[in-house]
Amino acid sequence: MECRTHYSLREGIGRTAWKLKSGGSVTIAFLGGSVTAGNGASDPEQTSYRARLSQYLTDSFKQTAFRFIHAAVGGTDSVYGAYRLQSHVFRTCVPDLLFVEFAANDNGRRLPSVRAMEGIVRHARTLNPHMDICFIYMAKRSGYPYFLKMGRPHVNVCNHEEVAEHYRLPSVDMASEIYRRMASGSLTWDMISEDEVHLNNDGHLLYAQLLEAFMSAALEAAPISWASFMI
C-alpha cells in the first residue's frame, strides 16, 4: 500500500472532492454484502460503518446535500453485485461516489472475481463516466493465518486489487490493517467480531475511522479546480 497506509489513493475521488468542497449535492452509494448492510451492529442505520461514515460526511460538509444509497445485500458476492448494480444502485439516481465491498464474500477464484469487479467498474462508468469508485476490503477471521504466513491479505483482496490497480481506482484495505494490528498485539479478533466476518459496534467504529482517514487524505490530495467535471 502507498506510504505504508491502509489505503491506496491512485487517481483518487476528484469529482466527489470538488463537489464536496464547492457545496451542492452529493450522492454516495454502498454496494456490498452483510458487513456493509450492517450485520452485527446494534442498529445498522446508526452504528454500522456505513451509517457512521455517512454521518461523518454530513457533519463535516454541512453545506452539502447528501443522498446515501444502501445497496448491500447479505451473503452476496461480486458476481451477484455486478448483476444487480443497475437496479440497486442506479434505480433512482446517479451516484457521484460508489463504494464496492465484496472481498469477504467472494469464493477465492480469481477469474470470476476479476470479471465481476471489472464488470461493476465498466458498467458504472458507462452509466456515469465521471463516477468515482473506491474498493473496500474487509477482514475475516480465517484471513489472519494466511496474512501471517504469506505477508499479504487473503486472495480475494489480491484479486480485487488487480482490478483497482488496472483502473487506477482508490482502495481501502481494512483487512491488512486489522491483521497488522492483530500481529502487533494491539487488537484481537474477538474485540471487533463474534464470528468469521460480521462486526460488533466497536468493529464498525474502527472501519468507519479507517474510511474517514482515507476520505480526509483523498480530499486533501485532490486538485483545487475540477471545472472540467462541471457537466
Order of alpha helices (4+ residues) and beta strands (2+ residues): beta-alpha-beta-alpha-alpha-beta-alpha-beta-alpha-beta-alpha-alpha-beta-alpha-alpha-alpha
